[in-house]
Amino acid sequence: MNIEITEAVYAFIKQYIQQYGYAPSLREIASGCYLGTSSVLRHLDRLEAWGRLTRDPGRARSMRLMSQSSEAEPTLGMEDKLSAERK
């Protein structure tokens, strides 16, 4: 999975929340980032694993961005390492 796309998803969510005051839907993220909804879910899972956002399962528009100051540099997970090795 491409880290640049994950960052683009994060940037879209951040901009959307700043503009509208609430989180975008999964379909709005997919449309805004030119991705399918299953791809968006994988990027959201990655952002959640990195601690950059939280979600409440089963609740629409429940994404919350974590504080910028507490963010750590993301590390590659096992899926990312395997994908990098295949290239």
PDB file as gemmi writes it, atoms N, CA and C in Angstrom:
CRYST1    1.000    1.000    1.000  90.00  90.00  90.00 P 1                      
ATOM      1  N   MET A   1       0.837  -1.176   0.000  1.00  0.00           N  
ATOM      2  CA  MET A   1       0.000   0.000   0.000  1.00  0.00           C  
ATOM      3  C   MET A   1       0.883   1.241   0.000  1.00  0.00           C  
ATOM      4  N   ASN A   2       0.525   2.201  -0.775  1.00  0.00           N  
ATOM      5  CA  ASN A   2       1.323   3.394  -0.976  1.00  0.00           C  
ATOM      6  C   ASN A   2       1.135   4.402   0.161  1.00  0.00           C  
ATOM      7  N   ILE A   3       2.224   4.795   0.798  1.00  0.00           N  
ATOM      8  CA  ILE A   3       2.171   5.738   1.910  1.00  0.00           C  
ATOM      9  C   ILE A   3       1.675   7.103   1.451  1.00  0.00           C  
ATOM     10  N   GLU A   4       2.020   7.513   0.237  1.00  0.00           N  
ATOM     11  CA  GLU A   4       1.566   8.808  -0.269  1.00  0.00           C  
ATOM     12  C   GLU A   4       0.039   8.862  -0.372  1.00  0.00           C  
ATOM     13  N   ILE A   5      -0.570   7.751  -0.766  1.00  0.00           N  
ATOM     14  CA  ILE A   5      -2.028   7.708  -0.853  1.00  0.00           C  
ATOM     15  C   ILE A   5      -2.636   7.773   0.548  1.00  0.00           C  
ATOM     16  N   THR A   6      -2.028   7.073   1.493  1.00  0.00           N  
ATOM     17  CA  THR A   6      -2.505   7.129   2.876  1.00  0.00           C  
ATOM     18  C   THR A   6      -2.441   8.563   3.395  1.00  0.00           C  
ATOM     19  N   GLU A   7      -1.367   9.263   3.091  1.00  0.00           N  
ATOM     20  CA  GLU A   7      -1.235  10.665   3.510  1.00  0.00           C  
ATOM     21  C   GLU A   7      -2.275  11.542   2.816  1.00  0.00           C  
ATOM     22  N   ALA A   8      -2.595  11.237   1.558  1.00  0.00           N  
ATOM     23  CA  ALA A   8      -3.619  11.994   0.833  1.00  0.00           C  
ATOM     24  C   ALA A   8      -5.001  11.778   1.465  1.00  0.00           C  
ATOM     25  N   VAL A   9      -5.277  10.562   1.895  1.00  0.00           N  
ATOM     26  CA  VAL A   9      -6.538  10.268   2.583  1.00  0.00           C  
ATOM     27  C   VAL A   9      -6.604  11.062   3.885  1.00  0.00           C  
ATOM     28  N   TYR A  10      -5.519  11.069   4.644  1.00  0.00           N  
ATOM     29  CA  TYR A  10      -5.463  11.824   5.900  1.00  0.00           C  
ATOM     30  C   TYR A  10      -5.685  13.319   5.635  1.00  0.00           C  
ATOM     31  N   ALA A  11      -5.018  13.853   4.617  1.00  0.00           N  
ATOM     32  CA  ALA A  11      -5.152  15.271   4.282  1.00  0.00           C  
ATOM     33  C   ALA A  11      -6.582  15.602   3.867  1.00  0.00           C  
ATOM     34  N   PHE A  12      -7.212  14.709   3.115  1.00  0.00           N  
ATOM     35  CA  PHE A  12      -8.599  14.927   2.709  1.00  0.00           C  
ATOM     36  C   PHE A  12      -9.506  14.992   3.926  1.00  0.00           C  
ATOM     37  N   ILE A  13      -9.342  14.055   4.842  1.00  0.00           N  
ATOM     38  CA  ILE A  13     -10.169  14.019   6.053  1.00  0.00           C  
ATOM     39  C   ILE A  13      -9.960  15.293   6.870  1.00  0.00           C  
ATOM     40  N   LYS A  14      -8.718  15.684   7.034  1.00  0.00           N  
ATOM     41  CA  LYS A  14      -8.395  16.882   7.816  1.00  0.00           C  
ATOM     42  C   LYS A  14      -9.034  18.125   7.202  1.00  0.00           C  
ATOM     43  N   GLN A  15      -8.910  18.276   5.884  1.00  0.00           N  
ATOM     44  CA  GLN A  15      -9.479  19.434   5.189  1.00  0.00           C  
ATOM     45  C   GLN A  15     -11.007  19.417   5.279  1.00  0.00           C  
ATOM     46  N   TYR A  16     -11.598  18.250   5.137  1.00  0.00           N  
ATOM     47  CA  TYR A  16     -13.051  18.120   5.186  1.00  0.00           C  
ATOM     48  C   TYR A  16     -13.576  18.525   6.564  1.00  0.00           C  
ATOM     49  N   ILE A  17     -12.935  18.040   7.608  1.00  0.00           N  
ATOM     50  CA  ILE A  17     -13.360  18.381   8.973  1.00  0.00           C  
ATOM     51  C   ILE A  17     -13.219  19.878   9.217  1.00  0.00           C  
ATOM     52  N   GLN A  18     -12.142  20.475   8.733  1.00  0.00           N  
ATOM     53  CA  GLN A  18     -11.958  21.918   8.897  1.00  0.00           C  
ATOM     54  C   GLN A  18     -13.038  22.701   8.158  1.00  0.00           C  
ATOM     55  N   GLN A  19     -13.430  22.218   6.983  1.00  0.00           N  
ATOM     56  CA  GLN A  19     -14.410  22.925   6.173  1.00  0.00           C  
ATOM     57  C   GLN A  19     -15.842  22.741   6.683  1.00  0.00           C  
ATOM     58  N   TYR A  20     -16.223  21.516   7.060  1.00  0.00           N  
ATOM     59  CA  TYR A  20     -17.611  21.216   7.401  1.00  0.00           C  
ATOM     60  C   TYR A  20     -17.864  21.031   8.896  1.00  0.00           C  
ATOM     61  N   GLY A  21     -16.825  20.773   9.679  1.00  0.00           N  
ATOM     62  CA  GLY A  21     -17.009  20.606  11.115  1.00  0.00           C  
ATOM     63  C   GLY A  21     -17.352  19.193  11.555  1.00  0.00           C  
ATOM     64  N   TYR A  22     -17.399  18.255  10.621  1.00  0.00           N  
ATOM     65  CA  TYR A  22     -17.644  16.851  10.948  1.00  0.00           C  
ATOM     66  C   TYR A  22     -16.892  15.988   9.938  1.00  0.00           C  
ATOM     67  N   ALA A  23     -16.734  14.723  10.265  1.00  0.00           N  
ATOM     68  CA  ALA A  23     -15.945  13.814   9.436  1.00  0.00           C  
ATOM     69  C   ALA A  23     -16.686  13.429   8.157  1.00  0.00           C  
ATOM     70  N   PRO A  24     -15.937  13.159   7.091  1.00  0.00           N  
ATOM     71  CA  PRO A  24     -16.558  12.711   5.834  1.00  0.00           C  
ATOM     72  C   PRO A  24     -17.007  11.251   5.942  1.00  0.00           C  
ATOM     73  N   SER A  25     -17.930  10.883   5.075  1.00  0.00           N  
ATOM     74  CA  SER A  25     -18.339   9.482   4.993  1.00  0.00           C  
ATOM     75  C   SER A  25     -17.279   8.709   4.206  1.00  0.00           C  
ATOM     76  N   LEU A  26     -17.366   7.413   4.274  1.00  0.00           N  
ATOM     77  CA  LEU A  26     -16.439   6.552   3.535  1.00  0.00           C  
ATOM     78  C   LEU A  26     -16.537   6.833   2.030  1.00  0.00           C  
ATOM     79  N   ARG A  27     -17.738   6.995   1.523  1.00  0.00           N  
ATOM     80  CA  ARG A  27     -17.930   7.266   0.094  1.00  0.00           C  
ATOM     81  C   ARG A  27     -17.408   8.640  -0.303  1.00  0.00           C  
ATOM     82  N   GLU A  28     -17.533   9.618   0.586  1.00  0.00           N  
ATOM     83  CA  GLU A  28     -16.998  10.940   0.282  1.00  0.00           C  
ATOM     84  C   GLU A  28     -15.469  10.908   0.203  1.00  0.00           C  
ATOM     85  N   ILE A  29     -14.839  10.152   1.088  1.00  0.00           N  
ATOM     86  CA  ILE A  29     -13.379   9.997   1.031  1.00  0.00           C  
ATOM     87  C   ILE A  29     -12.991   9.299  -0.267  1.00  0.00           C  
ATOM     88  N   ALA A  30     -13.705   8.220  -0.593  1.00  0.00           N  
ATOM     89  CA  ALA A  30     -13.413   7.466  -1.821  1.00  0.00           C  
ATOM     90  C   ALA A  30     -13.532   8.367  -3.046  1.00  0.00           C  
ATOM     91  N   SER A  31     -14.586   9.150  -3.110  1.00  0.00           N  
ATOM     92  CA  SER A  31     -14.791  10.048  -4.242  1.00  0.00           C  
ATOM     93  C   SER A  31     -13.730  11.139  -4.280  1.00  0.00           C  
ATOM     94  N   GLY A  32     -13.418  11.720  -3.134  1.00  0.00           N  
ATOM     95  CA  GLY A  32     -12.452  12.809  -3.072  1.00  0.00           C  
ATOM     96  C   GLY A  32     -11.022  12.391  -3.348  1.00  0.00           C  
ATOM     97  N   CYS A  33     -10.716  11.124  -3.095  1.00  0.00           N  
ATOM     98  CA  CYS A  33      -9.348  10.621  -3.298  1.00  0.00           C  
ATOM     99  C   CYS A  33      -9.237   9.687  -4.504  1.00  0.00           C  
ATOM    100  N   TYR A  34     -10.330   9.527  -5.241  1.00  0.00           N  
ATOM    101  CA  TYR A  34     -10.356   8.669  -6.436  1.00  0.00           C  
ATOM    102  C   TYR A  34      -9.955   7.231  -6.117  1.00  0.00           C  
ATOM    103  N   LEU A  35     -10.555   6.699  -5.036  1.00  0.00           N  
ATOM    104  CA  LEU A  35     -10.292   5.335  -4.600  1.00  0.00           C  
ATOM    105  C   LEU A  35     -11.607   4.590  -4.452  1.00  0.00           C  
ATOM    106  N   GLY A  36     -11.525   3.284  -4.374  1.00  0.00           N  
ATOM    107  CA  GLY A  36     -12.691   2.477  -4.040  1.00  0.00           C  
ATOM    108  C   GLY A  36     -12.875   2.459  -2.531  1.00  0.00           C  
ATOM    109  N   THR A  37     -14.073   2.122  -2.084  1.00  0.00           N  
ATOM    110  CA  THR A  37     -14.329   2.140  -0.645  1.00  0.00           C  
ATOM    111  C   THR A  37     -13.488   1.106   0.114  1.00  0.00           C  
ATOM    112  N   SER A  38     -13.213  -0.047  -0.509  1.00  0.00           N  
ATOM    113  CA  SER A  38     -12.383  -1.046   0.186  1.00  0.00           C  
ATOM    114  C   SER A  38     -10.951  -0.542   0.348  1.00  0.00           C  
ATOM    115  N   SER A  39     -10.455   0.208  -0.636  1.00  0.00           N  
ATOM    116  CA  SER A  39      -9.109   0.797  -0.508  1.00  0.00           C  
ATOM    117  C   SER A  39      -9.087   1.844   0.593  1.00  0.00           C  
ATOM    118  N   VAL A  40     -10.143   2.648   0.665  1.00  0.00           N  
ATOM    119  CA  VAL A  40     -10.224   3.664   1.725  1.00  0.00           C  
ATOM    120  C   VAL A  40     -10.195   2.986   3.087  1.00  0.00           C  
ATOM    121  N   LEU A  41     -10.920   1.891   3.235  1.00  0.00           N  
ATOM    122  CA  LEU A  41     -10.924   1.174   4.516  1.00  0.00           C  
ATOM    123  C   LEU A  41      -9.524   0.716   4.912  1.00  0.00           C  
ATOM    124  N   ARG A  42      -8.762   0.217   3.959  1.00  0.00           N  
ATOM    125  CA  ARG A  42      -7.388  -0.220   4.258  1.00  0.00           C  
ATOM    126  C   ARG A  42      -6.523   0.962   4.700  1.00  0.00           C  
ATOM    127  N   HIS A  43      -6.684   2.118   4.035  1.00  0.00           N  
ATOM    128  CA  HIS A  43      -5.906   3.298   4.421  1.00  0.00           C  
ATOM    129  C   HIS A  43      -6.342   3.815   5.788  1.00  0.00           C  
ATOM    130  N   LEU A  44      -7.636   3.755   6.086  1.00  0.00           N  
ATOM    131  CA  LEU A  44      -8.114   4.169   7.407  1.00  0.00           C  
ATOM    132  C   LEU A  44      -7.583   3.225   8.492  1.00  0.00           C  
ATOM    133  N   ASP A  45      -7.549   1.927   8.195  1.00  0.00           N  
ATOM    134  CA  ASP A  45      -6.977   0.958   9.141  1.00  0.00           C  
ATOM    135  C   ASP A  45      -5.521   1.297   9.423  1.00  0.00           C  
ATOM    136  N   ARG A  46      -4.791   1.646   8.378  1.00  0.00           N  
ATOM    137  CA  ARG A  46      -3.376   1.996   8.526  1.00  0.00           C  
ATOM    138  C   ARG A  46      -3.228   3.264   9.376  1.00  0.00           C  
ATOM    139  N   LEU A  47      -4.022   4.287   9.073  1.00  0.00           N  
ATOM    140  CA  LEU A  47      -3.951   5.533   9.851  1.00  0.00           C  
ATOM    141  C   LEU A  47      -4.311   5.293  11.315  1.00  0.00           C  
ATOM    142  N   GLU A  48      -5.268   4.420  11.549  1.00  0.00           N  
ATOM    143  CA  GLU A  48      -5.645   4.086  12.926  1.00  0.00           C  
ATOM    144  C   GLU A  48      -4.512   3.336  13.629  1.00  0.00           C  
ATOM    145  N   ALA A  49      -3.859   2.423  12.917  1.00  0.00           N  
ATOM    146  CA  ALA A  49      -2.730   1.681  13.488  1.00  0.00           C  
ATOM    147  C   ALA A  49      -1.569   2.616  13.819  1.00  0.00           C  
ATOM    148  N   TRP A  50      -1.391   3.656  13.012  1.00  0.00           N  
ATOM    149  CA  TRP A  50      -0.337   4.638  13.255  1.00  0.00           C  
ATOM    150  C   TRP A  50      -0.697   5.595  14.382  1.00  0.00           C  
ATOM    151  N   GLY A  51      -1.957   5.583  14.836  1.00  0.00           N  
ATOM    152  CA  GLY A  51      -2.381   6.485  15.888  1.00  0.00           C  
ATOM    153  C   GLY A  51      -2.727   7.876  15.391  1.00  0.00           C  
ATOM    154  N   ARG A  52      -2.992   8.018  14.099  1.00  0.00           N  
ATOM    155  CA  ARG A  52      -3.297   9.338  13.533  1.00  0.00           C  
ATOM    156  C   ARG A  52      -4.778   9.643  13.526  1.00  0.00           C  
ATOM    157  N   LEU A  53      -5.624   8.613  13.672  1.00  0.00           N  
ATOM    158  CA  LEU A  53      -7.055   8.845  13.809  1.00  0.00           C  
ATOM    159  C   LEU A  53      -7.680   7.709  14.596  1.00  0.00           C  
ATOM    160  N   THR A  54      -8.879   7.966  15.102  1.00  0.00           N  
ATOM    161  CA  THR A  54      -9.647   6.923  15.786  1.00  0.00           C  
ATOM    162  C   THR A  54     -11.019   6.858  15.134  1.00  0.00           C  
ATOM    163  N   ARG A  55     -11.643   5.675  15.227  1.00  0.00           N  
ATOM    164  CA  ARG A  55     -12.988   5.467  14.690  1.00  0.00           C  
ATOM    165  C   ARG A  55     -13.789   4.663  15.698  1.00  0.00           C  
ATOM    166  N   ASP A  56     -15.088   4.884  15.713  1.00  0.00           N  
ATOM    167  CA  ASP A  56     -15.998   4.085  16.529  1.00  0.00           C  
ATOM    168  C   ASP A  56     -16.674   3.085  15.602  1.00  0.00           C  
ATOM    169  N   PRO A  57     -16.446   1.793  15.803  1.00  0.00           N  
ATOM    170  CA  PRO A  57     -17.046   0.792  14.920  1.00  0.00           C  
ATOM    171  C   PRO A  57     -18.572   0.895  14.915  1.00  0.00           C  
ATOM    172  N   GLY A  58     -19.142   0.821  13.723  1.00  0.00           N  
ATOM    173  CA  GLY A  58     -20.587   0.840  13.594  1.00  0.00           C  
ATOM    174  C   GLY A  58     -21.222   2.220  13.621  1.00  0.00           C  
ATOM    175  N   ARG A  59     -20.438   3.264  13.758  1.00  0.00           N  
ATOM    176  CA  ARG A  59     -20.972   4.632  13.788  1.00  0.00           C  
ATOM    177  C   ARG A  59     -20.512   5.392  12.552  1.00  0.00           C  
ATOM    178  N   ALA A  60     -21.459   5.998  11.860  1.00  0.00           N  
ATOM    179  CA  ALA A  60     -21.131   6.788  10.675  1.00  0.00           C  
ATOM    180  C   ALA A  60     -20.418   8.072  11.074  1.00  0.00           C  
ATOM    181  N   ARG A  61     -19.461   8.503  10.261  1.00  0.00           N  
ATOM    182  CA  ARG A  61     -18.728   9.763  10.451  1.00  0.00           C  
ATOM    183  C   ARG A  61     -18.102   9.877  11.843  1.00  0.00           C  
ATOM    184  N   SER A  62     -17.586   8.781  12.348  1.00  0.00           N  
ATOM    185  CA  SER A  62     -17.046   8.768  13.715  1.00  0.00           C  
ATOM    186  C   SER A  62     -15.536   8.980  13.779  1.00  0.00           C  
ATOM    187  N   MET A  63     -14.908   9.347  12.664  1.00  0.00           N  
ATOM    188  CA  MET A  63     -13.454   9.547  12.654  1.00  0.00           C  
ATOM    189  C   MET A  63     -13.071  10.799  13.431  1.00  0.00           C  
ATOM    190  N   ARG A  64     -12.023  10.676  14.209  1.00  0.00           N  
ATOM    191  CA  ARG A  64     -11.452  11.817  14.921  1.00  0.00           C  
ATOM    192  C   ARG A  64      -9.952  11.798  14.694  1.00  0.00           C  
ATOM    193  N   LEU A  65      -9.414  12.936  14.289  1.00  0.00           N  
ATOM    194  CA  LEU A  65      -7.974  13.036  14.074  1.00  0.00           C  
ATOM    195  C   LEU A  65      -7.292  13.230  15.414  1.00  0.00           C  
ATOM    196  N   MET A  66      -6.142  12.605  15.556  1.00  0.00           N  
ATOM    197  CA  MET A  66      -5.379  12.737  16.796  1.00  0.00           C  
ATOM    198  C   MET A  66      -4.521  13.996  16.707  1.00  0.00           C  
ATOM    199  N   SER A  67      -4.099  14.477  17.831  1.00  0.00           N  
ATOM    200  CA  SER A  67      -3.299  15.702  17.918  1.00  0.00           C  
ATOM    201  C   SER A  67      -2.012  15.575  17.122  1.00  0.00           C  
ATOM    202  N   GLN A  68      -1.691  16.620  16.354  1.00  0.00           N  
ATOM    203  CA  GLN A  68      -0.466  16.635  15.548  1.00  0.00           C  
ATOM    204  C   GLN A  68       0.773  16.517  16.413  1.00  0.00           C  
ATOM    205  N   SER A  69       0.771  17.143  17.582  1.00  0.00           N  
ATOM    206  CA  SER A  69       1.970  17.177  18.418  1.00  0.00           C  
ATOM    207  C   SER A  69       2.338  15.809  18.975  1.00  0.00           C  
ATOM    208  N   SER A  70       1.345  14.928  19.115  1.00  0.00           N  
ATOM    209  CA  SER A  70       1.636  13.617  19.699  1.00  0.00           C  
ATOM    210  C   SER A  70       1.897  12.551  18.644  1.00  0.00           C  
ATOM    211  N   GLU A  71       1.889  12.934  17.375  1.00  0.00           N  
ATOM    212  CA  GLU A  71       2.100  11.946  16.321  1.00  0.00           C  
ATOM    213  C   GLU A  71       3.559  11.504  16.267  1.00  0.00           C  
ATOM    214  N   ALA A  72       3.718  10.230  16.128  1.00  0.00           N  
ATOM    215  CA  ALA A  72       5.053   9.673  15.927  1.00  0.00           C  
ATOM    216  C   ALA A  72       5.217   9.392  14.441  1.00  0.00           C  
ATOM    217  N   GLU A  73       6.432   9.277  14.012  1.00  0.00           N  
ATOM    218  CA  GLU A  73       6.699   8.927  12.614  1.00  0.00           C  
ATOM    219  C   GLU A  73       6.183   7.514  12.376  1.00  0.00           C  
ATOM    220  N   PRO A  74       5.354   7.307  11.358  1.00  0.00           N  
ATOM    221  CA  PRO A  74       4.805   5.967  11.123  1.00  0.00           C  
ATOM    222  C   PRO A  74       5.905   4.969  10.771  1.00  0.00           C  
ATOM    223  N   THR A  75       5.727   3.758  11.247  1.00  0.00           N  
ATOM    224  CA  THR A  75       6.665   2.704  10.914  1.00  0.00           C  
ATOM    225  C   THR A  75       5.962   1.717  10.004  1.00  0.00           C  
ATOM    226  N   LEU A  76       6.726   1.062   9.181  1.00  0.00           N  
ATOM    227  CA  LEU A  76       6.141   0.097   8.262  1.00  0.00           C  
ATOM    228  C   LEU A  76       5.673  -1.122   9.027  1.00  0.00           C  
ATOM    229  N   GLY A  77       4.427  -1.527   8.750  1.00  0.00           N  
ATOM    230  CA  GLY A  77       3.888  -2.745   9.334  1.00  0.00           C  
ATOM    231  C   GLY A  77       4.309  -3.940   8.511  1.00  0.00           C  
ATOM    232  N   MET A  78       3.941  -5.125   8.942  1.00  0.00           N  
ATOM    233  CA  MET A  78       4.304  -6.352   8.242  1.00  0.00           C  
ATOM    234  C   MET A  78       3.754  -6.342   6.816  1.00  0.00           C  
ATOM    235  N   GLU A  79       2.513  -5.901   6.650  1.00  0.00           N  
ATOM    236  CA  GLU A  79       1.915  -5.856   5.308  1.00  0.00           C  
ATOM    237  C   GLU A  79       2.720  -4.938   4.388  1.00  0.00           C  
ATOM    238  N   ASP A  80       3.169  -3.797   4.927  1.00  0.00           N  
ATOM    239  CA  ASP A  80       3.944  -2.850   4.137  1.00  0.00           C  
ATOM    240  C   ASP A  80       5.304  -3.432   3.760  1.00  0.00           C  
ATOM    241  N   LYS A  81       5.929  -4.134   4.705  1.00  0.00           N  
ATOM    242  CA  LYS A  81       7.240  -4.724   4.442  1.00  0.00           C  
ATOM    243  C   LYS A  81       7.143  -5.800   3.362  1.00  0.00           C  
ATOM    244  N   LEU A  82       6.104  -6.643   3.446  1.00  0.00           N  
ATOM    245  CA  LEU A  82       5.926  -7.686   2.440  1.00  0.00           C  
ATOM    246  C   LEU A  82       5.664  -7.076   1.072  1.00  0.00           C  
ATOM    247  N   SER A  83       4.841  -6.043   1.048  1.00  0.00           N  
ATOM    248  CA  SER A  83       4.536  -5.388  -0.216  1.00  0.00           C  
ATOM    249  C   SER A  83       5.772  -4.742  -0.812  1.00  0.00           C  
ATOM    250  N   ALA A  84       6.641  -4.159   0.023  1.00  0.00           N  
ATOM    251  CA  ALA A  84       7.877  -3.529  -0.460  1.00  0.00           C  
ATOM    252  C   ALA A  84       8.842  -4.590  -1.011  1.00  0.00           C  
ATOM    253  N   GLU A  85       8.858  -5.755  -0.370  1.00  0.00           N  
ATOM    254  CA  GLU A  85       9.748  -6.819  -0.823  1.00  0.00           C  
ATOM    255  C   GLU A  85       9.324  -7.373  -2.184  1.00  0.00           C  
ATOM    256  N   ARG A  86       8.034  -7.347  -2.458  1.00  0.00           N  
ATOM    257  CA  ARG A  86       7.524  -7.870  -3.718  1.00  0.00           C  
ATOM    258  C   ARG A  86       7.865  -6.974  -4.898  1.00  0.00           C  
ATOM    259  N   LYS A  87       8.132  -5.714  -4.637  1.00  0.00           N  
ATOM    260  CA  LYS A  87       8.408  -4.763  -5.733  1.00  0.00           C  
ATOM    261  C   LYS A  87       9.790  -4.880  -6.261  1.00  0.00           C  
TER     262      LYS A  87                                                      
END                                                                             
